[in-house]
């Protein structure tokens, strides 16, 4: 199994939990004002995901060259 950077794991788990919570609030409780809070949460976890992806690729390339 490949070793993923912790930022990648944080990004994946954060996006999954955030999307499930967003769906629950929007569909289950019909809270329309909840959408505004997710405008900052999604990009935050997307940034963690992107940074973790880049660092994972970097560490895998370094492992292949040695």
C-alpha positions as CSV (number, residue, x, y, z in Angstrom):
1,X,0.0,0.0,0.0
2,X,1.2,3.5,-0.8
3,X,2.0,5.8,2.1
4,X,-0.2,8.9,1.9
5,X,0.8,12.2,3.4
6,X,-1.3,13.1,6.5
7,X,-2.7,16.2,4.7
8,X,-4.1,13.9,2.0
9,X,-5.9,11.8,4.6
10,X,-7.2,14.9,6.4
11,X,-8.5,16.3,3.1
12,X,-10.3,13.1,2.1
13,X,-11.9,12.5,5.5
14,X,-12.8,16.2,5.8
15,X,-14.4,16.3,2.4
16,X,-16.4,13.2,3.0
17,X,-17.6,14.2,6.5
18,X,-18.4,17.8,5.3
19,X,-20.4,16.6,2.3
20,X,-22.4,14.1,4.4
21,X,-23.1,16.8,7.0
22,X,-24.1,19.3,4.2
23,X,-26.4,16.7,2.6
24,X,-28.0,16.0,6.0
25,X,-28.6,19.7,6.8
26,X,-29.9,20.5,3.3
27,X,-32.1,17.5,2.7
28,X,-32.8,16.1,6.1
29,X,-33.5,19.2,8.1
30,X,-34.1,21.6,5.2
31,X,-31.9,24.3,6.7
32,X,-31.3,26.8,3.9
33,X,-29.0,29.1,5.9
34,X,-26.5,26.3,6.4
35,X,-25.1,26.6,2.9
36,X,-23.2,29.8,3.7
37,X,-21.0,28.0,6.3
38,X,-19.9,25.5,3.8
39,X,-18.4,28.1,1.4
40,X,-15.3,28.2,3.6
41,X,-15.2,24.6,4.8
42,X,-15.0,23.0,1.3
43,X,-12.1,25.1,0.0
44,X,-10.2,24.5,3.3
45,X,-10.4,20.7,3.0
46,X,-9.7,21.0,-0.8
47,X,-6.5,22.8,0.0
48,X,-5.5,20.1,2.5
49,X,-6.3,17.5,-0.2
50,X,-4.3,19.3,-2.9
51,X,-1.2,19.9,-0.6
52,X,-1.3,16.3,0.5
53,X,-1.6,15.0,-3.0
54,X,1.5,17.1,-4.1
55,X,3.5,16.0,-1.1
56,X,2.5,12.4,-1.6
57,X,3.7,12.5,-5.3
58,X,6.9,14.2,-4.2
59,X,7.7,11.6,-1.6
60,X,6.9,8.7,-4.0
61,X,9.2,10.2,-6.7
62,X,12.0,10.6,-4.2
63,X,11.5,6.9,-3.1
64,X,11.7,5.7,-6.7
65,X,15.0,7.6,-7.4
66,X,16.8,6.1,-4.4
